[in-house]
Amino acid sequence: MLRRTIITLCCLLYAAGGFAQTNAQRADELHAAVYKYLYNSKTKLFIQTSDPAKNNNLHADLWGLCALIQAANEMERLHPGKSYMQPVVAAIDQYYDPIPPAPGYASYVVSERREDRYYDDNQWIGIAYLDAWQRTRKKSFMQKGDEIYRFMMTGYDTITGGGLYWKEGDKTTKNTCSNGPGILLALQLYEATHKKAYLDTAMLLYNWVNKYLRDPQGVYWDAIKPEEHNRIDSAVYTYNTGTMLEANVKLYRITRNAQYLKEAQTIAAGSYARFFHNGRFNSSYWFNAVLLRGYEALYKVDNDKRYINAMQTYADNVWEQDRDKRNNMLGKRPEKELLGQAGMMEIYARLATL
């Protein structure tokens, strides 16, 4: 009996190690493919897709770099001592636009043309930089995170009871995708500095999102439209639920209020029921990477691995069913987008470290 137990335990440990190795290998292969097919070594900038005919612009929109900078952070976690973030930071710097009312990052390379600035694009970068600060204590990451916080707050007003707009100068929509990550950025800054103003901001946004954009089943609607009599856009995406799941876990860790943990578990269960079917999360690769961030945060608190296991099943199916063996990139379409490759790179890197 004892021998059988030992053998079973060894098999489980071997399987866990095998998953970690496989996930790490997949992340490494995606990283290599991105730099082979989606990077311009002359301009030090990234390209939108692998098909030149599908690229309306010479370089990628900032959104793809929002995904890639977080993936690069996870790659540095996975491979301590190696540098993955530096070339992505250098590329992001070329989107920096210091115009009033506050400096921020534009949606396209500023030397090529002036484009809109999106609050959520900036927040995703800020979140990755503060994750990197937590890991490295590199001062520039903290400074940039705070600067992005100040930019995002220029998008706040009390119309519809509060909340952040989606895009600078556009008063038509306030989205979960610009408020959920705003909560996370504020909470990261609070955890780093213990300045109450950051926590106050987080709670202001948290209460607003839950009042206006929470579905009763524990997922989150996309947006409210102030100029359309506060019409709710009831589309649901995994990343919106992911940010609010992670926000509740962070609030539980900060306050030790069990209500936040209970809410996080409700959101996780709701997301699983709504999005996970036939071994797939029915949203885009990068949206699902953001959901995994919430699942990972919750797992580290309650040790319930069911959602991590579901994401592993999803990641395995994506690799087996969606991989183009000619270039080792993922996606059903012939052209492979930077955003999607970076999203899956983050998923595999995170799963490898778990």
Secondary structure, 3 states (H helix, E strand, C coil): CHHHHHHHHHHHHHHHHHHHHHHHHHHHHHHHHHHHHCEECCCCEECCECCHHHCCCCCCCHHHHHHHHHHHHHHHHHCCCCCCHHHHHHHHHCCEECCCCCCEECCCCCCCCCCCCEHHHHHHHHHHHHHHHHHHCCHHHHHHHHHHHHHHHHHECCHHHCCEECECCCCCCEEHHHHHHHHHHHHHHHHHHCCHHHHHHHHHHHHHHHHHCECCCCCEEEEEEHHHCCEEEEEECHHHHHHHHHHHHHHHHHHCCHHHHHHHHHHHHHHHHHHEECCEECCCHHHHHHHHHHHHHHHHHHCCCHHHHHHHHHHHHHHHHHEECCCCEECCCCCCEHHHHHHHHHHHHHHHHC
